[in-house]
Amino acid sequence: MCAVEMKKDSLRTFAGRGYNIVPHPKHQRLYSIQLEEEVVTQFLNEVQDISVEQLEYIPYQRLIVADALMQLLDEDFQTLVCTMLHDRNSGGFTIGLQGRTSSTEDYVKFSTALSHLAGVPNFDAMSKKYYARFSVKHTDDSDSYLRQAYRRFTLHTDGTYVDEPTDWLLMMKMEEEKAVGGSSRLLHLDDWEDFDYFYNQPLGKHPFVYKAPASKNVSEEVTRKTFYMWNNKPCICFIDQFVYPETMQEAQYLSQLSRSMENSAGVLELELPVGDLVMLNNRFWLHGRAGFERNESLHRELLRQRGRFLQ
């Protein structure tokens, strides 16, 4: 399914019909996909009569908007998207709408097109849709760090507390006002200096219990090992807020693991403009968010989709 090879030691540009792919200027592992402005304009025109409500209520419409994008590009584009996400040396890219629109409805349509080139989004119990939109503001009374602006949102993978595969993650910046700081913090598992140490500890293969807070609308408990194999490579499943160790030894292991990742020199911060998204392989990328500077007028809205690859 992903026949185009892209390797870390030979990061290169790729020019297709209506787009270019180049190494990301801010991260050596990521790619940047640059759509031609005319392609963006044509795509928005093609999908203008498909409402977000239709995307939510009629699942096949999500594939219709993906097809509308593909009709403007060449047949390699979907293969390249999949290749970048599967590629262990990379596993991610950024892409945006080139400032051609500021409509959040257009952002939902575009992110839906991208996600459905990679696979199928999971149902998001928090929003009760295939995607979630959430805001970060000056004040917050939620039960997790997701919306708490002035606290660092520690590195984690998504889908830890749901009983379904979460292969990839898409995050898109929808709106932003008076927001200083709050950059995305990213860590590729192979850039973590202490990986071998924690991977080889007996507790690295221990099945921990994960439970979600009430706001996630998920009542089931799941057990997951911190490290596991996928495509013959070690991967990670972890979030500090939702894992429930049973012993002091287990708690110490998880605390030291999280602290080590947070302090890793491999962590890089990424700023996304409004209307851009980042898509990552959720199995070997960890993500988080730096704290914002205090401002009573702070507002940022994000969109999230996460799901599984097509087999």
Summary of the structure (lengths in Angstrom):
residues: 311
radius of gyration: 19.1
end to end distance: 8.4
largest distance: 58.1
contacts: 974
relative contact order: 0.20
helix: 29%
strand: 30%
